[in-house]
Amino acid sequence: MTGPAHPSLLDLAARGVPFAVIAREPSTVEILTGDVVDVELLADIPLRDPDGTPREVLALVPFRQVRERGFECHDDGAPLRCLVVREHATVPRDGLLAGLPTDAVPLTDAGFDIGDEEYADIVRTVIADEIGRGEGANFVIRRDFTAAVATDAATAALTWFRALLEHERGAYWTFAIVTPGHVAVGASPEAHVSARDGFVTMNPISGTFRHPAGGATAETLTDFLESTKETEELFMVVDEELKMMSAVCSDGGRITGPHLKEMSRLTHTEYVLRGRSRLDPRDILRETMFAPTVTGSPMQNACTVITRHERTPRGYYSGVAALFTPRGAGVLADGGPSHDLDAPILIRTAYLEDGRLRVPVGATLVRHSDPYGEVGETHGKAAGVLGAIGAIAREIATAQPDAIDEDAPAPAPRPLAEDPQIAALLASRNARLASFWLEPQGDGGGPFEGRGALVVDAEDRFTTMLAHQLRHLGLAARIVPWHEVRDDEIDAAELVVCGPGPGDPRDPASARMRRMREIVARRRASGRPLLAVCLSHQILADSLGIDLAPLASPHQGLQKTVDVFGVPASIGFYNTFTARVPVGTLYAGVAEAAVEASTGDVYALRGPGFASVQGHLESILSRDGMTTLERLVAHALQPYPEGAHA
């Protein structure tokens, strides 16, 4: 049966008025109405009226906007759709709920656009050809559950929104956005990025503990918290989002946590990243497109891999819904941004367009992924969304064993984090992390105050974290992409830092590898200071006649304590290839090598005017990253006699 007509929402739907309903608080729902404007770029989002007055805007940001960052994607032309808000009302949840339709919305012609065997084959290919070749640590590959819907689009949206309000608790946003020709309804579990009063926040969530029968206890949760796999999975996500924070925050971002996110049948672990920024919120959104949990790592190469292996464009899946809210005249006097930003990830969302329902779902593929396990993961996630909106029976959805990310928080979560044993285990995780990112970093000059560095980005935004640390050491660091840096810039820079990047350093067909080899060779020939990191360390080693080889087991998010020229250092590694010398070798021409005694793997090099390191000193996994970075920079900058660089 359909409930009594709600005088606002059903009337708006009947008149074709664009609207959005958003539940961000347990007892209220926000209703937004206004005009729809489609724009091409984030900078075009109309945050002001023609007279300059700030206005509220809700924007649906499609995945194709990654083109603004120069990343690849299947371009479906999905519009960057803006609802320019004219009215914003907050109403009691229960009152709104009573007036929403309840009749079921039938689905026909339902199923996945890519069959199970075909999807399993894609998983195998990505593991072998992408992860196995060093293109990245993990990638999210999606497929879509689709069905025909005969019900009017706005009525279907309100029916599904009602189901979410009734049965889903604890989502970051529960919403329905109805605009001409397009409907989006979902319950997003997490924020991607928010900006309020000059502070930017990101909330990486990873690691999943399924509660046993009878619920979670401190004893059953202990094994999960002690799992190296689950812990390192979360650390990798934090590293990836810190890259983004370092690009938008003047202080690089500080980590707090870890925390437990307790659900009715699941518990997750999470961190909160927070930093200061005076950037326009549209610029913040651009620099953080999009969450690594729905794309992969590193981000730029993840987009390339997604384009190679996903058959169709993503639409709005893994994009964001971004609400830009004016801060008010009183706070604008500080010269900061005019708007706050609240942007949840567009996952766990159903789309309806031209009578066709689409529920995109993805699986995170890693080196040890089981293809059929990932098939089951997508089945479970699709069932979770369909059950949540009432499109299938909820007992079917909850019976799916792999619906691990589609659970709702419990109405009264058990405070397991308050258990002394659990609290101690959570706190112990931070003992593995770099204090630089956990503690206030302070201001003021470092040991290299007044000196400059040019950081060459080889398509891994670890360079943003590296540049932030260089600035903390006193260097005026500037980042330039590999394909934009000019030879005269390379020659003029006081210190050149050649950064990390994905791929096989031996690949002769890669324009990126060729250019990075040119940069390293040019800088070495000049005798001017050079620091090379990860991929660039391998390229430097190759130029010194050292062999390069793939590792038997890739080091992705691996923390190791290694000897760096007589000093033990705890460093995070993200590499598939290594420079390798015969066991017992300590020198390669003019270079001294820090070598793993048992394998000959080269962890660092130093010579006249240059130094390099295989690990990521900027990673949260590098407890000794800052001290090691300072040592290597100091070595590269020290003067050498004429002719010592030969």
C-alpha positions as CSV (number, residue, x, y, z in Angstrom):
1,M,0.0,0.0,0.0
2,T,1.1,3.5,-0.6
3,G,1.0,5.9,2.4
4,P,-0.8,9.2,2.4
5,A,0.7,11.7,-0.1
6,H,3.4,13.9,1.3
7,P,2.5,17.4,0.4
8,S,6.0,18.4,-0.5
9,L,8.0,15.5,-2.0
10,L,5.3,13.8,-4.0
11,D,4.0,17.1,-5.2
12,L,7.6,18.1,-6.2
13,A,7.9,14.8,-8.0
14,A,4.6,15.2,-9.8
15,R,5.6,18.7,-11.0
16,G,9.0,17.6,-12.1
17,V,10.8,19.9,-9.7
18,P,14.4,18.8,-9.1
19,F,15.0,17.9,-5.4
20,A,17.3,16.1,-3.0
21,V,16.5,14.5,0.4
22,I,19.5,13.9,2.7
23,A,19.6,12.2,6.1
24,R,22.7,13.2,7.9
25,E,21.3,13.1,11.5
26,P,19.2,10.3,13.0
27,S,16.0,12.3,13.6
28,T,15.9,14.7,10.7
29,V,15.9,14.9,7.0
30,E,17.0,17.8,4.8
31,I,15.0,18.7,1.7
32,L,16.8,20.7,-1.0
33,T,15.1,22.2,-4.0
34,G,16.4,24.5,-6.7
35,D,17.6,24.7,-10.3
36,V,19.8,22.2,-12.1
37,V,22.9,23.5,-13.9
38,D,25.3,21.1,-15.7
39,V,28.9,22.4,-15.8
40,E,32.1,21.0,-17.4
41,L,34.7,21.7,-14.6
42,L,34.8,21.8,-10.9
43,A,35.9,25.4,-11.1
44,D,32.6,26.1,-12.9
45,I,30.4,25.0,-10.0
46,P,28.4,28.2,-9.4
47,L,29.0,29.0,-5.8
48,R,27.9,32.6,-6.1
49,D,24.9,34.4,-7.5
50,P,25.5,36.9,-10.3
51,D,25.7,39.7,-7.7
52,G,28.4,37.8,-5.8
53,T,26.3,36.4,-3.0
54,P,27.4,32.9,-1.9
55,R,24.9,30.2,-2.5
56,E,24.5,26.6,-1.6
57,V,25.1,24.0,-4.2
58,L,24.8,20.2,-4.2
59,A,27.0,18.7,-7.0
60,L,27.0,15.1,-8.3
61,V,30.6,14.6,-9.4
62,P,31.1,11.8,-12.0
63,F,34.2,9.7,-12.2
64,R,35.1,11.3,-15.6
65,Q,36.2,14.4,-13.7
66,V,39.5,12.7,-13.1
67,R,40.3,14.1,-16.6
68,E,40.8,17.4,-14.8
69,R,43.9,15.9,-13.2
70,G,45.1,14.5,-16.5
71,F,44.1,10.9,-15.6
72,E,42.6,8.4,-18.1
73,C,39.0,7.2,-18.0
74,H,36.2,6.0,-20.2
75,D,34.4,9.3,-20.9
76,D,30.6,8.8,-21.0
77,G,29.8,12.5,-20.9
78,A,28.1,12.1,-17.5
79,P,27.4,15.7,-16.4
80,L,28.9,17.4,-13.4
81,R,25.3,18.1,-12.2
82,C,24.7,21.0,-9.8
83,L,21.5,21.6,-7.9
84,V,21.7,25.3,-7.1
85,V,19.7,25.4,-3.8
86,R,16.9,27.9,-3.5
87,E,15.2,26.3,-0.5
88,H,16.8,24.1,2.2
89,A,14.4,22.8,4.9
90,T,15.0,20.4,7.7
91,V,12.0,18.2,8.8
92,P,11.4,15.5,11.3
93,R,12.4,12.1,10.0
94,D,9.3,10.3,11.2
95,G,6.9,12.8,9.8
96,L,8.5,12.6,6.4
97,L,8.7,8.8,6.5
98,A,4.9,8.5,7.1
99,G,4.2,10.2,3.7
100,L,6.5,8.2,1.5
101,P,5.3,5.5,-0.9
102,T,5.6,1.9,0.2
103,D,4.6,-0.2,-2.8
104,A,7.3,-2.5,-4.0
105,V,9.2,-1.4,-7.2
106,P,9.3,-4.5,-9.4
107,L,12.5,-5.4,-11.3
108,T,12.7,-7.3,-14.5
109,D,15.4,-8.4,-16.9
110,A,17.9,-8.4,-14.0
111,G,21.5,-9.5,-13.8
112,F,25.1,-8.5,-14.1
113,D,26.4,-6.9,-17.3
114,I,29.5,-9.1,-17.0
115,G,29.1,-12.8,-16.3
116,D,30.8,-14.5,-13.4
117,E,33.4,-16.4,-15.5
118,E,34.2,-13.3,-17.5
119,Y,34.7,-11.2,-14.4
120,A,36.9,-14.0,-12.8
121,D,39.1,-13.8,-16.0
122,I,39.4,-10.1,-15.7
123,V,40.6,-10.5,-12.1
124,R,43.2,-13.0,-13.2
125,T,44.4,-10.7,-15.9
126,V,44.7,-7.7,-13.6
127,I,46.7,-9.8,-11.0
128,A,49.1,-11.2,-13.6
129,D,49.5,-8.3,-16.0
130,E,49.1,-5.2,-13.7
131,I,50.0,-6.1,-10.1
132,G,52.5,-8.6,-11.3
133,R,54.3,-6.0,-13.5
134,G,54.5,-3.5,-10.7
135,E,51.8,-1.2,-11.9
136,G,50.4,-0.8,-8.4
137,A,49.6,-2.4,-5.1
138,N,45.8,-2.8,-5.6
139,F,43.1,-2.0,-8.1
140,V,39.3,-1.8,-7.8
141,I,37.5,-3.3,-10.8
142,R,33.7,-3.0,-11.0
143,R,30.8,-4.6,-12.8
144,D,27.2,-3.5,-12.8
145,F,24.0,-5.2,-11.7
146,T,21.2,-3.9,-14.0
147,A,17.4,-4.3,-14.2
148,A,14.4,-2.8,-16.0
149,V,12.1,-0.6,-13.9
150,A,8.6,0.4,-15.1
151,T,7.8,2.5,-12.1
152,D,8.0,6.3,-12.4
153,A,11.5,7.3,-11.6
154,A,10.7,9.8,-8.8
155,T,8.2,7.4,-7.2
156,A,10.9,4.7,-7.3
157,A,13.4,7.0,-5.7
158,L,11.1,7.9,-2.8
159,T,10.2,4.3,-2.3
160,W,13.8,3.3,-2.1
161,F,14.7,6.2,0.1
162,R,11.9,5.2,2.5
163,A,13.3,1.7,2.7
164,L,16.8,3.1,3.5
165,L,15.4,5.4,6.2
166,E,13.5,2.5,7.8
167,H,16.2,-0.2,7.7
168,E,19.6,1.5,7.4
169,R,21.1,3.1,10.4
170,G,24.4,4.9,10.8
171,A,25.2,5.7,7.1
172,Y,27.2,8.9,6.7
173,W,24.6,10.1,4.2
174,T,21.3,8.5,3.2
175,F,20.0,10.3,0.2
176,A,17.8,10.5,-2.9
177,I,18.7,13.0,-5.6
178,V,16.1,13.4,-8.4
179,T,17.0,15.6,-11.4
180,P,15.8,15.5,-15.0
181,G,16.5,12.2,-16.5
182,H,18.6,10.9,-13.6
183,V,18.0,9.5,-10.1
184,A,20.6,8.5,-7.5
185,V,19.5,6.8,-4.2
186,G,21.9,5.4,-1.7
187,A,23.3,5.1,1.8
188,S,27.0,6.1,1.6
189,P,28.9,4.6,4.6
190,E,31.8,7.1,4.6
191,A,32.9,10.6,3.9
192,H,35.5,11.1,1.2
193,V,36.5,14.6,2.2
194,S,35.1,17.5,4.2
195,A,36.3,21.0,4.7
196,R,34.9,23.1,7.6
197,D,36.2,26.4,9.0
198,G,39.6,26.0,7.3
199,F,40.2,22.4,8.3
200,V,40.1,19.5,5.9
201,T,39.2,16.0,7.1
202,M,39.5,12.6,5.4
203,N,38.5,9.3,7.0
204,P,40.2,6.2,5.6
205,I,38.4,3.0,6.6
206,S,39.8,-0.5,5.9
207,G,40.0,-3.9,7.5
208,T,36.9,-5.9,8.2
209,F,36.1,-8.3,11.0
210,R,33.0,-10.4,10.6
211,H,31.3,-11.0,14.0
212,P,30.9,-14.7,14.9
213,A,27.6,-16.1,16.1
214,G,26.5,-14.3,19.2
215,G,28.4,-11.1,18.3
216,A,31.9,-9.7,18.8
217,T,33.7,-10.0,22.0
218,A,37.1,-8.7,23.1
219,E,38.5,-12.2,22.7
220,T,37.3,-12.7,19.1
221,L,38.2,-9.2,18.1
222,T,41.8,-9.7,19.3
223,D,42.8,-12.0,16.5
224,F,41.6,-9.5,13.9
225,L,43.5,-6.6,15.5
226,E,46.6,-8.7,15.6
227,S,46.4,-9.7,11.9
228,T,49.3,-8.3,9.9
229,K,47.3,-8.4,6.7
230,E,44.4,-6.3,8.0
231,T,46.8,-3.8,9.7
232,E,48.9,-3.3,6.5
233,E,45.8,-2.9,4.4
234,L,44.7,0.0,6.5
235,F,48.2,1.5,6.5
236,M,48.3,1.4,2.7
237,V,45.0,3.3,2.5
238,V,46.2,5.9,5.0
239,D,49.4,6.4,3.0
240,E,47.3,6.9,-0.2
241,E,45.0,9.5,1.4
242,L,48.0,11.3,3.1
243,K,49.3,11.9,-0.4
244,M,46.1,13.9,-1.1
245,M,46.2,15.7,2.3
246,S,49.8,16.8,1.6
247,A,48.6,18.4,-1.6
248,V,45.8,20.5,0.0
249,C,47.0,21.1,3.5
250,S,49.7,23.6,4.6
251,D,50.6,21.3,7.5
252,G,50.4,18.1,5.4
253,G,47.8,16.5,7.6
254,R,48.0,14.8,11.0
255,I,46.8,11.3,11.8
256,T,44.6,10.4,14.8
257,G,43.4,7.0,15.7
258,P,43.1,4.1,15.0
259,H,39.5,3.8,16.0
260,L,36.9,1.0,15.8
261,K,33.8,1.4,13.7
262,E,31.5,-1.2,15.3
263,M,28.6,-2.5,13.1
264,S,25.9,-5.0,13.8
265,R,27.7,-7.8,12.1
266,L,31.1,-6.2,11.3
267,T,33.8,-4.1,12.8
268,H,36.1,-1.9,10.8
269,T,39.3,0.0,11.7
270,E,39.8,3.6,10.7
271,Y,42.0,6.6,11.0
272,V,41.1,10.3,10.8
273,L,43.4,12.7,8.8
274,R,43.1,16.4,9.5
275,G,44.9,19.4,8.3
276,R,44.6,23.1,7.7
277,S,43.8,24.6,4.3
278,R,42.8,27.9,2.8
279,L,42.1,26.5,-0.6
280,D,38.8,26.9,-2.4
281,P,36.7,23.8,-1.6
282,R,36.5,23.1,-5.4
283,D,40.3,22.9,-5.5
284,I,40.3,20.6,-2.5
285,L,37.8,18.3,-4.2
286,R,39.9,18.3,-7.4
287,E,43.1,17.4,-5.6
288,T,41.4,14.5,-3.8
289,M,39.7,12.8,-6.7
290,F,39.0,10.0,-5.8
291,A,39.1,7.6,-2.9
292,P,41.8,4.9,-3.2
293,T,39.3,2.4,-1.6
294,V,37.2,2.6,-4.8
295,T,40.0,3.1,-7.4
296,G,43.4,1.7,-6.3
297,S,46.9,2.7,-5.7
298,P,48.7,4.7,-7.0
299,M,45.8,6.8,-8.1
300,Q,46.9,7.9,-11.5
301,N,48.0,4.5,-12.7
302,A,44.8,3.0,-11.1
303,C,42.8,5.1,-13.5
304,T,44.8,3.8,-16.4
305,V,44.3,0.2,-15.2
306,I,40.6,0.8,-14.7
307,T,40.3,2.1,-18.3
308,R,42.1,-1.0,-19.6
309,H,40.0,-3.5,-17.8
310,E,36.5,-2.1,-17.2
311,R,34.3,-2.4,-20.2
312,T,32.1,0.6,-19.7
313,P,32.3,4.1,-18.1
314,R,31.7,4.4,-14.4
315,G,29.2,7.2,-14.5
316,Y,28.9,8.5,-10.9
317,Y,30.2,5.4,-9.2
318,S,33.2,6.2,-7.0
319,G,32.7,9.9,-7.6
320,V,31.2,12.1,-4.8
321,A,28.0,14.0,-3.9
322,A,29.4,17.3,-2.8
323,L,27.4,19.8,-0.7
324,F,28.9,23.3,-0.7
325,T,27.5,25.4,2.1
326,P,28.2,29.2,2.5
327,R,30.1,29.9,5.7
328,G,28.4,33.2,6.4
329,A,29.4,36.8,6.2
330,G,30.8,36.9,9.7
331,V,33.6,34.3,9.0
332,L,34.5,35.5,5.6
333,A,36.5,38.4,7.0
334,D,39.4,36.0,7.7
335,G,40.0,35.7,3.9
336,G,39.4,32.0,4.0
337,P,37.2,29.9,1.7
338,S,33.6,31.1,1.2
339,H,32.1,27.6,1.6
340,D,32.3,24.5,3.7
341,L,32.3,21.1,1.9
342,D,30.8,17.8,2.8
343,A,31.4,15.1,0.2
344,P,30.5,11.4,0.8
345,I,31.8,8.7,-1.6
346,L,29.2,7.6,-4.2
347,I,29.2,3.9,-3.3
348,R,26.3,1.7,-2.1
349,T,24.2,3.7,-4.5
350,A,21.5,2.8,-7.1
351,Y,21.0,4.8,-10.3
352,L,17.9,5.0,-12.4
353,E,18.0,6.4,-15.9
354,D,15.7,5.8,-18.9
355,G,13.9,3.0,-17.0
356,R,17.1,1.1,-16.3
357,L,18.4,0.5,-12.8
358,R,22.2,0.3,-12.3
359,V,24.0,-0.8,-9.2
360,P,27.8,-0.6,-9.7
361,V,29.9,-2.8,-7.3
362,G,33.6,-3.3,-7.2
363,A,36.2,-5.6,-5.7
364,T,39.6,-4.6,-4.5
365,L,42.2,-6.8,-6.3
366,V,45.5,-7.6,-4.6
367,R,48.3,-10.0,-5.4
368,H,46.7,-12.8,-3.4
369,S,43.1,-12.3,-4.6
370,D,41.0,-15.4,-5.4
371,P,39.1,-14.7,-8.6
372,Y,36.0,-16.5,-7.5
373,G,36.2,-14.9,-4.1
374,E,36.1,-11.5,-5.8
375,V,33.1,-12.7,-7.9
376,G,31.4,-13.6,-4.6
377,E,32.3,-10.1,-3.3
378,T,30.5,-8.3,-6.1
379,H,27.4,-10.6,-5.7
380,G,27.3,-9.8,-2.0
381,K,27.7,-6.1,-2.4
382,A,25.0,-5.9,-5.1
383,A,22.7,-8.0,-2.9
384,G,23.4,-5.6,0.0
385,V,22.3,-2.5,-2.0
386,L,19.2,-4.2,-3.5
387,G,18.2,-5.5,-0.1
388,A,18.7,-2.1,1.5
389,I,16.4,-0.4,-1.0
390,G,13.8,-3.1,-0.7
391,A,14.3,-4.4,-4.3
392,I,14.9,-7.9,-3.0
393,A,14.0,-9.6,0.3
394,R,16.4,-8.5,3.0
395,E,16.8,-12.0,4.3
396,I,18.3,-12.9,0.9
397,A,20.7,-9.9,1.1
398,T,21.8,-10.6,4.6
399,A,22.4,-14.3,3.7
400,Q,25.1,-13.3,1.2
401,P,28.4,-14.3,2.8
402,D,30.4,-11.8,1.0
403,A,28.3,-8.6,1.6
404,I,31.0,-7.5,4.0
405,D,30.9,-3.8,3.2
406,E,27.1,-3.4,3.1
407,D,26.2,-3.8,6.7
408,A,24.5,-1.1,8.9
409,P,25.8,0.0,12.2
410,A,24.2,-1.5,15.3
411,P,21.7,0.8,17.0
412,A,23.8,0.6,20.2
413,P,27.3,-0.5,19.4
414,R,29.2,-2.3,22.1
415,P,32.1,-0.1,23.3
416,L,34.7,-2.7,22.7
417,A,37.3,0.0,22.1
418,E,36.9,0.8,25.8
419,D,38.1,-2.7,26.8
420,P,41.7,-2.3,28.1
421,Q,43.0,-5.2,26.0
422,I,41.4,-3.8,22.8
423,A,42.5,-0.2,23.5
424,A,46.1,-1.4,24.0
425,L,46.1,-3.4,20.8
426,L,44.8,-0.4,18.9
427,A,47.3,1.9,20.4
428,S,50.1,-0.6,19.7
429,R,49.5,-0.1,15.9
430,N,50.9,3.4,16.1
431,A,54.1,2.1,17.5
432,R,54.9,1.0,13.9
433,L,54.2,4.4,12.4
434,A,56.2,7.5,11.7
435,S,55.8,10.0,14.6
436,F,56.1,12.8,12.0
437,W,52.6,12.1,10.8
438,L,51.1,11.4,14.3
439,E,52.4,14.5,16.2
440,P,52.1,18.2,15.7
441,Q,54.9,19.1,13.2
442,G,55.4,22.7,14.3
443,D,56.7,25.6,12.2
444,G,60.1,27.1,11.6
445,G,63.2,26.4,9.5
446,G,65.0,23.1,9.3
447,P,68.7,22.3,8.7
448,F,68.5,23.2,5.0
449,E,66.8,26.6,5.4
450,G,67.2,28.8,2.4
451,R,68.0,26.0,0.0
452,G,65.7,24.7,-2.8
453,A,64.6,21.4,-4.3
454,L,62.9,20.5,-7.6
455,V,60.8,17.3,-7.1
456,V,60.1,15.3,-10.3
457,D,56.8,13.4,-10.1
458,A,57.0,10.1,-11.9
459,E,53.2,9.5,-11.5
460,D,53.0,8.6,-7.8
461,R,51.8,11.3,-5.5
462,F,54.0,10.1,-2.7
463,T,55.9,13.1,-4.0
464,T,53.4,15.4,-2.2
465,M,54.4,13.8,1.1
466,L,58.0,13.8,0.2
467,A,57.9,17.5,-0.7
468,H,56.1,18.3,2.6
469,Q,58.9,16.6,4.5
470,L,61.6,18.4,2.5
471,R,59.9,21.7,3.4
472,H,59.9,20.7,7.0
473,L,63.7,20.2,6.6
474,G,63.9,23.8,5.4
475,L,64.0,23.3,1.6
476,A,61.8,25.3,-0.7
477,A,60.4,22.3,-2.6
478,R,58.5,22.5,-5.8
479,I,56.8,19.5,-7.6
480,V,56.8,19.2,-11.5
481,P,55.4,16.2,-13.4
482,W,58.0,14.2,-15.4
483,H,56.5,15.2,-18.8
484,E,56.5,19.0,-18.0
485,V,59.9,19.5,-16.4
486,R,62.3,21.3,-18.7
487,D,66.0,20.6,-19.0
488,D,66.9,24.2,-17.9
489,E,64.9,23.6,-14.7
490,I,66.8,20.4,-14.1
491,D,70.1,22.2,-14.7
492,A,69.2,25.2,-12.5
493,A,67.8,23.4,-9.4
494,E,70.0,23.3,-6.3
495,L,68.7,19.8,-5.5
496,V,66.8,17.6,-7.9
497,V,64.7,14.9,-6.2
498,C,63.6,12.2,-8.7
499,G,60.5,10.6,-7.3
500,P,58.8,7.2,-7.3
501,G,56.4,5.8,-9.8
502,P,54.7,2.6,-11.0
503,G,55.9,0.1,-13.7
504,D,59.0,-1.7,-14.9
505,P,62.1,0.5,-14.9
506,R,63.5,-1.6,-17.7
507,D,60.6,-1.0,-20.1
508,P,62.0,0.6,-23.3
509,A,58.6,1.4,-24.7
510,S,57.6,3.7,-21.8
511,A,58.0,7.4,-22.5
512,R,57.9,8.0,-18.7
513,M,60.8,5.6,-18.1
514,R,62.8,7.1,-21.0
515,R,62.3,10.6,-19.6
516,M,63.2,9.6,-16.0
517,R,66.4,8.0,-17.3
518,E,67.3,11.2,-19.2
519,I,66.7,13.3,-16.1
520,V,68.8,11.1,-13.9
521,A,71.6,10.9,-16.5
522,R,71.6,14.6,-17.1
523,R,71.7,15.5,-13.4
524,R,74.5,13.0,-12.7
525,A,76.5,14.3,-15.7
526,S,76.3,17.8,-14.3
527,G,77.6,16.8,-10.9
528,R,74.9,18.8,-9.2
529,P,73.0,17.3,-6.2
530,L,70.6,14.5,-6.9
531,L,68.3,12.4,-4.7
532,A,66.5,9.4,-6.2
533,V,63.6,7.5,-4.6
534,C,62.2,4.1,-5.4
535,L,61.7,3.8,-9.1
536,S,64.3,6.6,-9.7
537,H,66.7,4.7,-7.3
538,Q,66.4,1.7,-9.6
539,I,67.0,3.9,-12.7
540,L,70.1,5.4,-11.0
541,A,71.3,1.9,-10.1
542,D,70.9,0.8,-13.7
543,S,72.9,3.8,-14.9
544,L,75.7,2.6,-12.5
545,G,75.7,-0.8,-14.1
546,I,73.7,-2.5,-11.4
547,D,71.3,-5.3,-12.4
548,L,67.6,-4.8,-12.0
549,A,65.3,-7.8,-11.3
550,P,61.7,-8.4,-10.2
551,L,61.2,-9.5,-6.6
552,A,59.9,-13.0,-6.0
553,S,57.3,-11.5,-3.7
554,P,56.4,-7.8,-4.3
555,H,56.9,-5.4,-1.4
556,Q,53.6,-3.5,-1.3
557,G,53.1,-1.8,2.1
558,L,55.9,-3.8,3.7
559,Q,57.8,-2.4,6.7
560,K,61.4,-3.5,7.0
561,T,64.4,-2.6,9.2
562,V,67.4,-2.3,7.0
563,D,71.0,-1.0,7.3
564,V,71.4,2.3,5.6
565,F,75.2,3.0,5.6
566,G,75.7,1.7,9.1
567,V,72.5,2.9,10.7
568,P,69.5,0.6,11.2
569,A,66.3,2.3,9.7
570,S,62.7,1.2,9.8
571,I,61.4,2.0,6.3
572,G,58.2,1.3,4.3
573,F,58.6,-0.3,0.9
574,Y,56.3,-0.3,-2.1
575,N,58.3,-2.0,-4.9
576,T,58.0,-4.9,-7.3
577,F,61.5,-4.5,-8.8
578,T,64.9,-4.2,-7.1
579,A,68.5,-3.3,-7.9
580,R,70.7,-6.3,-7.1
581,V,74.4,-6.8,-6.8
582,P,76.4,-10.0,-6.0
583,V,76.2,-10.9,-2.3
584,G,79.1,-9.2,-0.6
585,T,79.4,-6.3,-3.0
586,L,79.5,-2.9,-1.3
587,Y,80.6,-0.6,-4.1
588,A,79.4,-0.1,-7.7
589,G,81.9,2.2,-9.4
590,V,81.9,5.5,-7.5
591,A,78.8,4.5,-5.5
592,E,78.7,3.0,-2.1
593,A,75.8,0.5,-1.7
594,A,73.7,-0.4,1.3
595,V,72.9,-4.0,0.6
596,E,70.8,-6.8,2.0
597,A,73.5,-9.3,3.0
598,S,71.5,-12.4,2.1
599,T,70.1,-11.4,-1.3
600,G,72.3,-8.5,-2.6
601,D,69.2,-6.3,-2.9
602,V,70.3,-2.6,-2.9
603,Y,68.4,-0.5,-0.4
604,A,70.4,2.7,-0.9
605,L,73.2,4.3,-2.9
606,R,75.5,7.2,-2.3
607,G,78.3,8.8,-4.2
608,P,79.7,12.2,-5.2
609,G,76.8,14.5,-5.4
610,F,74.1,11.9,-5.3
611,A,72.1,9.6,-3.0
612,S,69.2,7.2,-3.4
613,V,66.9,5.0,-1.5
614,Q,64.6,2.1,-2.5
615,G,62.0,2.6,0.3
616,H,59.5,5.4,0.8
617,L,60.9,7.6,3.5
618,E,57.8,9.7,3.4
619,S,55.4,6.7,4.1
620,I,53.7,6.4,7.5
621,L,55.5,3.0,7.7
622,S,58.9,4.8,7.7
623,R,59.5,5.3,11.4
624,D,63.0,6.5,10.6
625,G,62.0,8.2,7.4
626,M,62.8,11.8,8.4
627,T,66.2,11.1,9.9
628,T,67.2,9.0,6.9
629,L,65.9,11.6,4.5
630,E,68.0,14.3,6.3
631,R,71.1,12.1,6.1
632,L,70.7,11.4,2.4
633,V,69.9,15.1,1.5
634,A,72.9,16.2,3.5
635,H,75.1,13.8,1.6
636,A,73.8,14.8,-1.8
637,L,74.3,18.5,-1.0
638,Q,77.8,18.3,0.3
639,P,80.5,19.7,-2.1
640,Y,82.9,17.3,-3.8
641,P,86.2,17.9,-5.6
642,E,86.1,18.5,-9.3
643,G,86.2,15.2,-11.2
644,A,84.9,13.1,-8.3
645,H,81.6,12.4,-10.2
646,A,83.2,10.4,-12.9
